[in-house]
Amino acid sequence: MADITRFPFVRHLRGTPTGWIQHLRRGRSAHAGTGLSFWFMPLSAVLSEVPVDDRQVPLVFHARTSDFQDVVVQASVTFRVHDPALAAARFDFSISSLDGRWRSAPLEAMNAMLTEAAQEQALSLIAGMTLTEAVTNGLAAVADRIASGLTADERLVQTGINVADVHVAAIRPEPDVERALQTPTREGIQQEADRATFERRALAVERERAIGENEMQTQIELARRQEQLVAQQGANDRRQAEEAAAAGKIQTEAEAGREQRLGEARAHSIRVRGEAEGAAESARVAAYRDISEGVLLGLALRELAGSLPKIGNLMLTPDLITPVLARLGVAPEAPAKKGS
């Protein structure tokens, strides 16, 4: 908005870089351009200010698809005035010489014209689309259709308006229909989530089974190693028993050999002693061979007396001693008794 300073009988206007100012005096253009600053007489001056910066018009309107479904289109149109003199001739952009405000609402009229033209283009396109096509693929198509339609619109060309950009934010059906359309996707997502849950559970079961099989294989391996250990211990015990038996056998054979050798030595000793005793006995018998019977009897009595126990009293009668003396060649003179 232009800045107007009031003085007695005269006023000063200072414009902005984005505002095109036109000063008419007596029906003729005295000043025209952006960023102007000039003096003017208020009673003879007609002032107009046209914004030449980018402006955005939000659009929200209803449309109906080919399958008779109501949708809400949310879009925005960015435009600028590329011919402000032509726009000032078609719309009332006059401003007050007191404070620089617009006397009417030219931008509202311009926005209404843009909105009407954009809705006309969008409605004609959406009317030939189904609800699914409009919701899924309609954003870019509607934006292109509005942009091309506004660019070719003669009313906009004749008012000096240039469309810079068209953006369609959303095409949404009624809430009930939107929920119905979301149901298959929601169900698909839920099925995908269930499938992921089932796969996770199956993976967990598979891992548990693998862990169980691993534990079973570990137990089998431990049992097999324990069996090998028992077999090895049995073999070791058997080998130890065999070695002990072999050692015992060797010891027994050694003891038997030693006993045999001792027996043979003992038998040889006995045989040698017997032979010596036999030889001595033979020599003794040979020595006694030439001795008289009485001497032998005396020797025998001596040997017998040495072998008899101690005798306290001995009674010799003539009947006992006479035959002995007779055999010894001694005649008895008279009976006698002898004590010892």
C-alpha positions as CSV (number, residue, x, y, z in Angstrom):
1,M,0.0,0.0,0.0
2,A,1.3,3.5,-1.0
3,D,2.3,5.9,1.7
4,I,0.6,9.3,1.3
5,T,1.7,12.4,3.3
6,R,-0.6,15.3,3.5
7,F,0.4,19.0,3.3
8,P,-1.7,22.1,2.9
9,F,-3.0,22.2,-0.7
10,V,-0.6,19.4,-1.8
11,R,0.2,15.8,-1.0
12,H,3.1,13.4,-1.5
13,L,2.8,9.7,-2.5
14,R,5.6,7.2,-2.0
15,G,5.0,3.8,-3.6
16,T,6.4,0.3,-3.0
17,P,8.6,-1.9,-5.2
18,T,5.7,-4.4,-5.7
19,G,2.9,-1.8,-6.3
20,W,2.3,-0.3,-9.7
21,I,1.1,3.3,-9.3
22,Q,-0.9,5.2,-11.9
23,H,-1.5,9.0,-11.5
24,L,-4.1,10.5,-13.9
25,R,-4.5,14.2,-14.1
26,R,-7.4,15.6,-16.2
27,G,-7.8,12.1,-17.8
28,R,-4.1,11.9,-18.8
29,S,-1.4,9.8,-17.2
30,A,1.0,11.9,-15.2
31,H,2.9,9.1,-13.5
32,A,2.8,5.3,-14.0
33,G,5.2,2.7,-12.7
34,T,6.5,0.8,-9.6
35,G,8.4,2.4,-6.8
36,L,7.3,5.9,-7.7
37,S,7.4,9.0,-5.5
38,F,5.8,12.2,-6.5
39,W,3.7,15.3,-5.5
40,F,0.1,15.7,-6.6
41,M,-2.9,17.9,-6.1
42,P,-5.6,15.9,-4.4
43,L,-8.5,17.6,-6.1
44,S,-7.3,16.9,-9.6
45,A,-5.5,13.5,-9.1
46,V,-6.9,10.0,-9.8
47,L,-4.7,7.4,-8.2
48,S,-4.6,3.6,-8.8
49,E,-2.4,1.0,-7.2
50,V,-2.1,-2.5,-8.8
51,P,0.0,-5.1,-6.9
52,V,2.4,-6.9,-9.2
53,D,3.9,-9.4,-6.8
54,D,2.8,-13.1,-6.7
55,R,-0.5,-13.7,-5.1
56,Q,-2.0,-17.0,-4.0
57,V,-5.7,-18.0,-4.1
58,P,-6.8,-21.0,-2.1
59,L,-9.5,-23.1,-3.6
60,V,-11.9,-25.5,-1.9
61,F,-14.8,-26.8,-3.9
62,H,-17.0,-29.8,-4.4
63,A,-17.0,-32.0,-7.5
64,R,-18.9,-35.1,-8.7
65,T,-17.2,-38.1,-10.4
66,S,-18.6,-40.2,-13.2
67,D,-19.9,-42.7,-10.7
68,F,-21.9,-40.0,-8.8
69,Q,-19.6,-39.7,-5.9
70,D,-19.0,-36.3,-4.3
71,V,-15.4,-35.3,-3.7
72,V,-13.8,-32.2,-2.1
73,V,-10.9,-30.6,-4.0
74,Q,-8.3,-28.6,-2.2
75,A,-6.0,-26.5,-4.4
76,S,-4.2,-23.2,-4.7
77,V,-3.5,-20.9,-7.7
78,T,-0.5,-18.6,-7.7
79,F,-0.8,-15.7,-10.1
80,R,0.6,-12.3,-10.8
81,V,-0.5,-9.2,-12.8
82,H,1.9,-8.9,-15.7
83,D,0.0,-5.9,-17.4
84,P,-1.1,-3.6,-14.5
85,A,-2.4,-0.9,-16.9
86,L,-4.8,-3.5,-18.4
87,A,-5.8,-4.8,-15.0
88,A,-6.4,-1.2,-13.8
89,A,-8.6,-0.7,-16.8
90,R,-10.7,-3.9,-16.0
91,F,-10.8,-3.7,-12.2
92,D,-11.2,-0.7,-9.9
93,F,-7.8,-0.4,-8.2
94,S,-8.3,3.3,-7.3
95,I,-7.0,4.4,-4.0
96,S,-7.9,7.2,-1.6
97,S,-5.8,10.3,-1.8
98,L,-6.1,10.6,2.0
99,D,-4.6,7.3,3.2
100,G,-3.8,5.3,0.1
101,R,-6.4,2.5,0.7
102,W,-8.5,0.9,-2.0
103,R,-11.9,2.4,-2.5
104,S,-13.3,-1.1,-3.4
105,A,-12.1,-4.7,-3.2
106,P,-10.4,-5.4,-6.6
107,L,-8.4,-8.4,-5.4
108,E,-11.6,-10.2,-4.2
109,A,-13.1,-9.7,-7.6
110,M,-9.9,-11.0,-9.2
111,N,-9.8,-14.0,-6.9
112,A,-13.4,-14.8,-7.6
113,M,-12.8,-14.8,-11.3
114,L,-9.8,-17.1,-10.9
115,T,-11.7,-19.4,-8.6
116,E,-14.6,-19.7,-11.0
117,A,-12.3,-20.4,-13.9
118,A,-10.3,-23.0,-11.9
119,Q,-13.4,-24.8,-10.7
120,E,-14.8,-24.9,-14.2
121,Q,-11.7,-26.7,-15.5
122,A,-11.5,-29.1,-12.5
123,L,-15.2,-30.0,-12.6
124,S,-15.1,-30.8,-16.3
125,L,-12.2,-33.1,-15.8
126,I,-13.4,-34.9,-12.6
127,A,-16.8,-35.4,-14.1
128,G,-15.2,-37.9,-16.6
129,M,-13.2,-39.8,-13.9
130,T,-14.4,-42.5,-11.5
131,L,-14.0,-42.0,-7.7
132,T,-11.0,-44.4,-7.6
133,E,-9.3,-42.6,-10.5
134,A,-9.9,-39.2,-9.0
135,V,-8.6,-40.2,-5.6
136,T,-5.6,-42.2,-6.8
137,N,-4.4,-40.4,-10.0
138,G,-6.4,-37.2,-10.0
139,L,-4.0,-34.8,-8.3
140,A,-1.5,-34.3,-11.1
141,A,-4.2,-34.5,-13.8
142,V,-6.4,-31.9,-12.2
143,A,-3.4,-29.5,-11.6
144,D,-2.3,-29.8,-15.2
145,R,-5.9,-29.2,-16.4
146,I,-6.4,-26.1,-14.2
147,A,-3.0,-24.7,-15.3
148,S,-3.6,-25.2,-19.0
149,G,-7.2,-24.0,-18.8
150,L,-6.3,-20.8,-16.9
151,T,-3.4,-20.0,-19.2
152,A,-5.8,-20.3,-22.2
153,D,-8.7,-18.4,-20.6
154,E,-9.4,-15.2,-22.6
155,R,-10.8,-13.4,-19.6
156,L,-7.6,-13.7,-17.7
157,V,-5.6,-12.7,-20.7
158,Q,-7.7,-9.6,-21.2
159,T,-7.3,-8.6,-17.5
160,G,-3.5,-8.9,-17.7
161,I,-3.3,-11.9,-15.2
162,N,-0.6,-14.5,-15.6
163,V,-1.0,-17.9,-13.8
164,A,2.4,-18.9,-12.2
165,D,1.6,-22.2,-10.6
166,V,-1.3,-24.5,-9.7
167,H,-1.1,-26.9,-6.8
168,V,-3.8,-29.5,-5.9
169,A,-3.3,-30.6,-2.3
170,A,-6.0,-33.2,-2.0
171,I,-9.1,-34.8,-3.6
172,R,-11.1,-36.4,-0.8
173,P,-14.4,-38.2,-0.9
174,E,-17.0,-38.1,1.8
175,P,-15.9,-39.5,5.1
176,D,-18.0,-42.7,4.9
177,V,-16.9,-43.4,1.3
178,E,-13.3,-42.6,2.3
179,R,-13.4,-45.1,5.1
180,A,-14.9,-47.7,2.7
181,L,-12.1,-47.0,0.3
182,Q,-9.6,-47.3,3.0
183,T,-11.0,-50.6,4.2
184,P,-9.3,-52.8,1.5
185,T,-6.0,-51.1,2.1
186,R,-6.4,-51.3,5.9
187,E,-7.3,-55.0,5.5
188,G,-4.3,-55.6,3.3
189,I,-2.1,-53.8,5.9
190,Q,-3.7,-55.9,8.6
191,Q,-3.2,-59.1,6.6
192,E,0.4,-58.1,6.0
193,A,0.8,-57.4,9.7
194,D,-0.8,-60.8,10.5
195,R,1.4,-62.5,7.9
196,A,4.5,-60.8,9.5
197,T,3.3,-61.9,12.9
198,F,2.8,-65.5,11.7
199,E,6.1,-65.5,10.0
200,R,7.7,-64.2,13.2
201,R,6.0,-66.9,15.2
202,A,6.9,-69.5,12.6
203,L,10.5,-68.2,12.7
204,A,10.4,-68.4,16.5
205,V,9.1,-72.0,16.4
206,E,11.7,-72.9,13.8
207,R,14.4,-71.4,16.0
208,E,13.0,-73.3,19.0
209,R,13.0,-76.5,16.9
210,A,16.5,-75.8,15.8
211,I,17.5,-75.2,19.4
212,G,15.8,-78.4,20.4
213,E,17.5,-80.4,17.7
214,N,20.8,-78.8,18.6
215,E,20.2,-79.8,22.2
216,M,19.2,-83.3,21.1
217,Q,22.2,-83.6,18.9
218,T,24.3,-82.4,21.8
219,Q,22.8,-85.0,24.1
220,I,23.3,-87.7,21.4
221,E,26.9,-86.6,21.0
222,L,27.4,-86.6,24.8
223,A,25.8,-90.1,25.0
224,R,28.0,-91.3,22.2
225,R,31.1,-89.9,23.8
226,Q,30.0,-91.4,27.1
227,E,29.6,-94.7,25.4
228,Q,33.0,-94.4,23.9
229,L,34.3,-93.4,27.4
230,V,32.6,-96.5,29.0
231,A,34.0,-98.7,26.2
232,Q,37.4,-97.2,26.6
233,Q,37.2,-97.6,30.4
234,G,36.1,-101.2,29.9
235,A,38.9,-101.8,27.4
236,N,41.3,-100.2,29.9
237,D,40.0,-102.3,32.7
238,R,40.1,-105.4,30.5
239,R,43.6,-104.6,29.5
240,Q,44.5,-103.9,33.1
241,A,43.0,-107.2,34.1
242,E,44.8,-109.0,31.3
243,E,48.0,-107.3,32.2
244,A,47.4,-108.2,35.9
245,A,46.5,-111.8,35.0
246,A,49.6,-112.0,32.8
247,A,51.7,-110.5,35.6
248,G,50.1,-113.0,38.1
249,K,50.7,-115.8,35.7
250,I,54.3,-114.8,35.3
251,Q,54.6,-114.5,39.1
252,T,52.8,-117.8,39.6
253,E,55.1,-119.5,37.1
254,A,58.1,-117.9,38.7
255,E,56.9,-119.0,42.2
256,A,56.1,-122.5,40.8
257,G,59.6,-122.6,39.1
258,R,61.1,-121.5,42.4
259,E,59.1,-124.0,44.4
260,Q,60.1,-126.7,41.8
261,R,63.7,-125.7,42.0
262,L,63.4,-125.7,45.8
263,G,61.7,-129.1,45.8
264,E,64.3,-130.4,43.5
265,A,67.0,-129.0,45.6
266,R,65.3,-130.3,48.8
267,A,64.8,-133.8,47.2
268,H,68.4,-133.8,46.0
269,S,69.5,-132.8,49.5
270,I,67.3,-135.6,51.0
271,R,68.5,-138.0,48.5
272,V,72.1,-137.1,49.1
273,R,71.5,-137.2,52.9
274,G,69.7,-140.5,52.5
275,E,72.5,-141.9,50.4
276,A,74.9,-140.6,53.0
277,E,72.9,-142.1,55.9
278,G,72.5,-145.3,53.9
279,A,76.2,-145.4,53.3
280,A,76.8,-144.7,57.0
281,E,74.3,-147.4,58.0
282,S,75.9,-149.8,55.5
283,A,79.2,-149.0,57.0
284,R,77.8,-149.5,60.5
285,V,76.2,-152.8,59.6
286,A,79.4,-153.8,58.0
287,A,81.2,-152.9,61.2
288,Y,78.7,-154.9,63.3
289,R,79.0,-157.8,61.0
290,D,82.1,-159.3,62.7
291,I,81.0,-158.5,66.3
292,S,79.7,-161.3,68.5
293,E,76.0,-161.6,69.3
294,G,76.6,-160.8,72.9
295,V,78.3,-157.6,72.1
296,L,75.6,-156.6,69.7
297,L,73.0,-157.4,72.4
298,G,74.9,-155.2,74.8
299,L,75.1,-152.4,72.3
300,A,71.4,-152.8,71.7
301,L,70.7,-152.7,75.4
302,R,72.7,-149.5,75.7
303,E,70.9,-147.9,72.8
304,L,67.6,-149.1,74.4
305,A,68.6,-147.7,77.7
306,G,69.4,-144.4,76.2
307,S,66.0,-144.3,74.7
308,L,64.0,-145.5,77.7
309,P,62.6,-143.0,80.3
310,K,64.1,-142.6,83.7
311,I,63.7,-145.7,85.9
312,G,63.5,-145.3,89.6
313,N,63.5,-149.0,90.6
314,L,64.5,-152.0,88.5
315,M,63.8,-155.6,89.7
316,L,66.0,-158.3,88.1
317,T,65.2,-161.9,88.9
318,P,67.2,-165.0,88.2
319,D,64.6,-166.1,85.7
320,L,65.1,-162.9,83.7
321,I,68.9,-162.5,83.8
322,T,69.9,-166.2,83.5
323,P,69.1,-166.6,79.8
324,V,70.9,-163.4,79.1
325,L,74.0,-164.3,80.9
326,A,73.9,-167.7,79.4
327,R,73.9,-166.1,76.0
328,L,76.7,-163.9,77.0
329,G,78.8,-167.0,78.1
330,V,78.7,-166.2,81.8
331,A,77.6,-168.9,84.3
332,P,75.5,-167.5,87.1
333,E,76.6,-168.3,90.6
334,A,73.7,-167.4,92.7
335,P,70.6,-165.3,92.4
336,A,71.0,-161.7,93.5
337,K,68.9,-158.4,93.8
338,K,70.2,-155.1,92.7
339,G,68.7,-151.8,93.2
340,S,69.5,-148.5,91.5
